[in-house]
Amino acid sequence: MRVGKLHMEEVLPQIGLHCNNFIWLSTPYTYIGKDEASAIVISLPKLKYLDLHNASFEKETLVMILKGCKKLVHLDIMNWWGFHGVDAEIFELASHIPTFMYEG
């Protein structure tokens, strides 16, 4: 499902509540702040696929997602903007994700 920033904090809790098997979220070209990341982590515990290509977020936001979304098998942050480079901390936190797409 593709969701933009406009109502992410309202929509994701409803999806989590009513769609028990929700596993794929695509929200490209969106700003992901701490509130949005928190909504992703808390509302979608079974999330396996997360597409954030061309999205804007800070390193702390990505760390929050990586620490909270333990079932991810696919994470796409291609062409992200908001901080420079994927570092050792990010690689370590993403090491459990078989498909981690990160060139920016």
C-alpha positions in Angstrom: 0.0 0.0 0.0 1.3 3.5 -0.9 0.8 6.1 1.8 2.0 9.7 1.8 2.8 12.0 4.8 -0.5 13.8 4.7 -2.3 11.4 7.1 0.3 8.7 7.9 0.0 9.2 11.7 -3.8 8.7 11.4 -3.9 6.0 8.7 -1.2 3.6 9.9 -2.8 2.9 13.3 -6.1 2.1 11.6 -4.3 -0.2 9.1 -2.6 -2.0 12.0 -5.9 -2.4 13.8 -7.9 -3.7 10.9 -5.4 -5.4 8.7 -3.7 -8.0 10.8 -1.6 -9.4 8.0 -0.4 -6.1 6.6 3.2 -6.6 5.5 4.1 -4.1 2.7 4.3 -0.3 3.0 5.4 2.0 0.2 5.8 5.7 0.9 8.3 7.2 -1.5 9.0 10.9 -2.0 7.8 11.6 1.5 9.3 13.2 4.6 9.5 10.6 7.4 10.0 12.3 10.8 10.0 10.7 14.2 6.2 10.7 14.5 5.8 8.9 11.2 8.6 6.4 12.0 7.0 5.8 15.4 3.6 5.1 13.7 5.3 2.6 11.3 7.1 0.8 14.1 4.1 0.7 16.6 1.2 0.2 14.2 2.8 -2.3 11.8 4.6 -5.0 13.8 4.4 -7.6 11.0 5.8 -5.3 8.3 8.2 -7.2 6.0 8.6 -4.8 3.0 9.2 -1.1 3.4 9.8 1.2 0.4 11.1 4.7 1.3 12.9 5.4 -2.0 13.4 9.1 -2.6 12.1 9.9 0.8 13.6 12.4 3.3 14.5 11.4 6.8 17.2 11.9 9.4 19.6 9.2 10.5 17.8 9.0 13.9 14.5 8.2 12.1 16.1 5.4 10.1 17.7 4.0 13.3 14.2 4.0 14.9 12.7 2.1 12.0 15.6 -0.4 11.9 15.4 -1.1 15.6 11.6 -1.4 15.7 10.8 -3.3 12.4 12.4 -6.6 13.2 10.6 -8.6 10.6 11.8 -6.6 7.6 13.1 -8.7 4.7 13.2 -5.8 2.2 14.0 -2.1 2.9 14.5 0.3 0.0 15.9 3.7 0.9 17.4 4.4 -2.6 18.0 8.0 -3.4 17.1 9.2 0.1 18.0 12.6 1.4 18.4 14.1 4.9 21.8 12.8 6.0 25.0 11.7 4.3 25.9 8.1 3.9 25.0 4.8 5.4 27.5 4.2 8.2 28.6 1.2 10.3 25.7 1.6 12.8 23.1 1.5 10.0 24.8 -1.5 8.4 24.8 -3.3 11.7 21.1 -2.5 12.4 20.2 -3.6 8.9 22.2 -6.8 8.9 19.1 -8.9 9.4 17.4 -7.6 6.3 18.2 -9.8 3.2 17.4 -7.0 0.7 18.6 -3.6 1.9 18.7 -1.1 -1.0 20.5 2.0 0.2 22.5 3.9 -2.5 21.8 7.6 -2.1 
